[in-house]
């Protein structure tokens, strides 16, 4: 049976479908009786729902993060679709196609990875080539690096998003390094490829994109430094000053302390990495916002974070 996605829902229709229970919250009406607010999701988006009847039974049937079979009626509430849920039961994970619930890059992951490998193979700096030989020989790392998202929500928030984001940045770094004199091309490329490497462990994405315990406790910057150190310990001839410069790029790539970097960029390569990262992530997030916007006319709805409307190309 063909799955009916969130994006296919229309007011007035009935729903008999499997979704991911992304959030649930018990509340009470004015008369004291309970009701349940839920958010249901799949790879196409999310929709809010409410349970008015048999609340205790339905609430006990599934937890956040479970796949659930939902019977509901689609209505509208405050201008948005809302499901009035009649029944909801947990569905075993093995009965669900995970591809229905996690968006993925449209690009070929193996081709993107091969492109990155080819770029590191052309490095003129022997200790950096040796470092990436270790990373690419680590099968577990490569599998995680090729499939991890780059973020939970803001940009490249889909399977393979980290690899797509990193390759785009790598291509930009080669162009920019050729434009400015005195830039260490190899160091810049190395910083690009490793700046978000900790996201392979900061994020989990088996059912939905969320933070791991390690990610919440340490952040991808600290995890990335640890992963780099693990490889550096296997290289006897890696210069200590070069290791510090590379670590600094990971530490400073958010650009400022208020954005999560322990230190701001203090080398040309670190400054360029910060701007390349910002440019690629911002372009991706704006494109995603414009593509998903359902407003009529030439302008999107107001983007609260960026504090502006965006013009849609006609």
FIDRENPA-998524 format. One line per field, with one value per residue (C-alpha): residue number from 1; residue in one letter; x, y, z. Coordinates in steps of 0.25 Angstrom, whole numbers, plus 5000, padded with zeros to 4 digits. Example, Ala and Ser with C-alpha at 12.3 -4.5 7.8 and 13.67 -1.06 7.14 Angstrom:
<mikols>
num = c(1,2)
residu = c(A,S)
c1 = c(5049,5055)
c2 = c(4982,4996)
c3 = c(5031,5029)
</mikols>
This chain:
<mikols>
num = c(1,2,3,4,5,6,7,8,9,10,11,12,13,14,15,16,17,18,19,20,21,22,23,24,25,26,27,28,29,30,31,32,33,34,35,36,37,38,39,40,41,42,43,44,45,46,47,48,49,50,51,52,53,54,55,56,57,58,59,60,61,62,63,64,65,66,67,68,69,70,71,72,73,74,75,76,77,78,79,80,81,82,83,84,85,86,87,88,89,90,91,92,93,94,95,96,97,98,99,100,101,102,103,104,105,106,107,108,109,110,111,112,113,114,115,116,117,118,119,120,121,122,123,124,125,126,127,128,129,130,131,132,133,134,135,136,137,138,139,140,141,142,143,144,145,146,147,148,149,150,151,152,153,154,155,156,157,158,159,160,161,162,163,164,165,166,167,168,169,170,171,172,173,174,175,176,177,178,179,180,181,182,183,184,185,186,187,188,189,190,191,192,193,194,195,196,197,198,199,200,201,202,203,204,205,206,207,208,209,210,211,212,213,214,215,216,217,218,219,220,221,222,223,224,225,226,227,228,229,230,231,232,233,234,235,236,237,238,239,240,241,242,243,244,245,246,247,248,249,250,251,252,253,254,255,256,257,258,259,260,261,262,263,264,265,266,267,268,269,270,271,272,273,274,275,276,277,278,279,280,281,282,283,284,285,286,287,288,289,290,291,292,293,294,295,296,297,298,299,300,301,302,303,304,305,306,307,308,309,310,311,312,313,314)
residu = c(X,X,X,X,X,X,X,X,X,X,X,X,X,X,X,X,X,X,X,X,X,X,X,X,X,X,X,X,X,X,X,X,X,X,X,X,X,X,X,X,X,X,X,X,X,X,X,X,X,X,X,X,X,X,X,X,X,X,X,X,X,X,X,X,X,X,X,X,X,X,X,X,X,X,X,X,X,X,X,X,X,X,X,X,X,X,X,X,X,X,X,X,X,X,X,X,X,X,X,X,X,X,X,X,X,X,X,X,X,X,X,X,X,X,X,X,X,X,X,X,X,X,X,X,X,X,X,X,X,X,X,X,X,X,X,X,X,X,X,X,X,X,X,X,X,X,X,X,X,X,X,X,X,X,X,X,X,X,X,X,X,X,X,X,X,X,X,X,X,X,X,X,X,X,X,X,X,X,X,X,X,X,X,X,X,X,X,X,X,X,X,X,X,X,X,X,X,X,X,X,X,X,X,X,X,X,X,X,X,X,X,X,X,X,X,X,X,X,X,X,X,X,X,X,X,X,X,X,X,X,X,X,X,X,X,X,X,X,X,X,X,X,X,X,X,X,X,X,X,X,X,X,X,X,X,X,X,X,X,X,X,X,X,X,X,X,X,X,X,X,X,X,X,X,X,X,X,X,X,X,X,X,X,X,X,X,X,X,X,X,X,X,X,X,X,X,X,X,X,X,X,X,X,X,X,X,X,X,X,X,X,X,X,X)
c1 = c(5000,5005,5008,5000,5010,5007,5009,4997,4987,4975,4964,4952,4959,4960,4974,4978,4993,5006,5014,5025,5020,5030,5024,5012,5007,4996,4987,4974,4961,4954,4945,4958,4957,4970,4973,4986,4993,5002,5011,5012,5023,5029,5039,5030,5027,5019,5005,4999,4987,4978,4972,4959,4953,4960,4971,4978,4977,4983,4994,4998,4999,5011,5023,5030,5039,5030,5024,5009,4997,4987,4972,4968,4960,4967,4962,4967,4971,4976,4979,4987,4983,4980,4977,4966,4971,4961,4971,4987,4995,5009,5015,5028,5040,5043,5029,5033,5041,5050,5052,5037,5041,5055,5058,5071,5080,5076,5091,5099,5106,5117,5120,5121,5130,5139,5140,5145,5155,5160,5162,5170,5178,5183,5188,5203,5204,5209,5204,5190,5189,5193,5183,5171,5177,5174,5160,5156,5161,5152,5139,5131,5134,5132,5118,5114,5120,5113,5099,5099,5091,5098,5087,5075,5067,5074,5082,5084,5075,5074,5081,5094,5093,5107,5114,5106,5109,5124,5126,5120,5129,5141,5138,5137,5150,5158,5152,5154,5168,5172,5167,5175,5190,5196,5185,5189,5180,5182,5180,5167,5162,5165,5158,5146,5145,5147,5140,5126,5132,5127,5112,5114,5113,5105,5093,5085,5076,5070,5055,5056,5068,5071,5083,5090,5093,5108,5104,5096,5106,5119,5115,5120,5132,5137,5134,5141,5154,5153,5152,5163,5172,5169,5175,5186,5191,5194,5203,5216,5221,5209,5215,5210,5208,5200,5191,5188,5185,5175,5169,5167,5159,5149,5149,5146,5137,5125,5132,5129,5127,5112,5110,5117,5131,5141,5150,5148,5156,5170,5177,5173,5169,5160,5153,5151,5145,5135,5130,5130,5122,5112,5110,5107,5098,5091,5088,5083,5074,5068,5066,5059,5050,5046,5043,5034,5027,5012,5009,5002,5009,5023,5028,5030,5024,5032,5045,5045,5060,5065,5055,5051,5042,5049,5045,5041,5047,5036)
c2 = c(5000,5014,5022,5035,5046,5058,5067,5060,5062,5071,5077,5068,5055,5043,5037,5023,5023,5021,5033,5036,5041,5053,5059,5057,5065,5063,5075,5078,5084,5095,5084,5076,5065,5061,5063,5059,5068,5061,5064,5053,5053,5046,5051,5061,5069,5070,5071,5074,5066,5065,5053,5056,5042,5030,5039,5030,5017,5024,5032,5018,5012,5019,5028,5039,5033,5021,5018,5019,5015,5026,5027,5041,5052,5064,5078,5092,5100,5114,5113,5100,5086,5078,5063,5059,5046,5034,5023,5022,5009,5006,4999,4990,4997,4985,4987,5001,5006,5016,5023,5028,5036,5042,5052,5049,5056,5055,5053,5040,5038,5029,5039,5051,5043,5039,5054,5057,5045,5050,5064,5059,5050,5063,5069,5074,5073,5058,5058,5063,5052,5042,5047,5046,5032,5028,5034,5028,5014,5014,5007,5011,5025,5026,5019,5030,5041,5038,5037,5047,5060,5073,5078,5075,5086,5098,5093,5080,5074,5061,5047,5050,5065,5066,5060,5069,5081,5077,5075,5088,5095,5087,5092,5106,5105,5102,5114,5124,5118,5121,5135,5140,5139,5133,5123,5109,5101,5088,5093,5100,5087,5079,5088,5088,5073,5072,5084,5076,5062,5061,5062,5047,5045,5057,5053,5041,5038,5024,5029,5044,5054,5057,5059,5047,5047,5049,5061,5068,5066,5070,5076,5073,5082,5074,5061,5065,5069,5055,5048,5056,5053,5038,5038,5048,5038,5028,5038,5039,5050,5060,5073,5078,5092,5088,5079,5091,5100,5089,5087,5102,5102,5092,5100,5113,5110,5116,5129,5135,5130,5134,5124,5113,5114,5114,5123,5132,5129,5134,5130,5133,5119,5118,5132,5126,5113,5121,5129,5117,5109,5121,5124,5109,5106,5120,5117,5103,5108,5119,5110,5100,5111,5116,5102,5099,5112,5111,5126,5132,5143,5147,5147,5136,5137,5144,5137,5139,5135,5143,5155,5156,5151,5145,5148,5136,5134,5133)
c3 = c(5000,4996,5008,5010,5015,5024,5012,5005,5016,5013,5022,5022,5019,5028,5032,5034,5033,5041,5046,5056,5069,5070,5082,5092,5103,5113,5117,5123,5119,5127,5133,5138,5128,5121,5106,5098,5089,5079,5067,5056,5046,5034,5024,5017,5030,5043,5047,5060,5066,5078,5085,5092,5095,5102,5105,5116,5107,5095,5104,5109,5096,5091,5095,5088,5077,5074,5061,5062,5054,5054,5051,5050,5043,5037,5041,5043,5055,5055,5040,5040,5038,5051,5053,5062,5066,5069,5071,5072,5074,5074,5062,5063,5056,5047,5041,5036,5024,5031,5017,5019,5032,5029,5018,5010,5001,4986,4982,4981,4995,4989,4978,4988,4997,4985,4981,4996,4995,4982,4988,5000,4991,4984,4997,4996,5011,5014,5029,5025,5014,5024,5034,5024,5019,5034,5034,5020,5024,5037,5031,5043,5042,5027,5028,5039,5031,5019,5025,5037,5036,5037,5047,5054,5048,5042,5030,5022,5033,5025,5023,5016,5019,5026,5014,5004,5013,5014,4999,4996,5006,5000,4986,4991,4999,4987,4979,4991,4994,4980,4980,4993,4994,5006,5009,5013,5003,5010,5024,5019,5012,5025,5034,5024,5024,5039,5045,5047,5048,5063,5057,5053,5068,5073,5065,5064,5052,5053,5054,5055,5055,5070,5079,5086,5100,5097,5087,5098,5108,5100,5087,5073,5075,5087,5080,5068,5075,5082,5069,5063,5075,5073,5059,5062,5073,5061,5054,5060,5050,5050,5054,5068,5063,5051,5060,5068,5056,5051,5065,5065,5053,5059,5072,5065,5053,5059,5059,5072,5087,5087,5075,5082,5079,5091,5083,5071,5058,5060,5046,5032,5029,5042,5038,5024,5029,5038,5026,5016,5027,5029,5014,5010,5022,5021,5006,5008,5019,5011,4999,5008,5014,5001,4995,5006,5007,5003,5003,4991,4983,4981,4995,5006,5020,5030,5034,5049,5051,5040,5042,5027,5016,5004,4989,4981,4967,4957)
</mikols>
